[in-house]
Amino acid sequence: MMSNFIRTGFAVAALSLAPLAAQAADLKRGGYKAPAYTSPSYVNWSGLYLGINGGYGFGKANVSNAFGSTGDFSVKGAVIGGTLGYNLQTGIWVWGIEGDLDYSNIKGSTSSACVPDCTVSNTWLGTARARIGYAGWGNWLPFLTGGAAFGNVKTDLGAVTDSRTKIGWTAGLGLEYALLTNWSVKGEYLYTDLGTATCPAATCVVDTTTKFKTNLVRLGVNYRF
């Protein structure tokens, strides 16, 4: 009698625990799943950076005095140099200042209104600019830029040569891409106007003016600290 009662108790307990065992089995089969890996797309552009740049310049020069004008003639050549800048990122906007100083081989000559010819050259060129960029496209940073330009304008009239350091303005746009580390690469276009350089009569016999304007297309590599 007692043994039947014990067997009946075990049977009731087993039936009661069966649903709990099934639920535990379901939990085990479901298990814990780690969230899917998503590669980071946010780039922090803030901070100091240093880089190199190089490219090509092309534009127009004009030499004129009391005897006439050469009219516009082409100048062109390569540029290469260094870059220093600082960015501050606020949300998707990147505000920055950037300066560069390049060796320049931009030059050109004409025989129009010149005997034997007039040559205008630029041996160094620098800029100091503000930049504003949009950081809402992952690693890409399109930007607008503008500020001051400075460099030398050298005018060779054959018998007389005059070189002046001029300050003008520049404006342009570009696109920068952040690599996996602190490195980035960029391409940019700048229009640069160094204004008018005047050679006085004491040097050039008569007051002579030279106008110098160029378009710069450059590539660069920057390292962000």
Helices and strands as residue ranges (DSSP letters): H 2-30, E 47-65, E 68-69, E 73-90, E 93-110, E 118-134, E 140-156, E 161-178, E 183-199, H 201-204, E 208-224
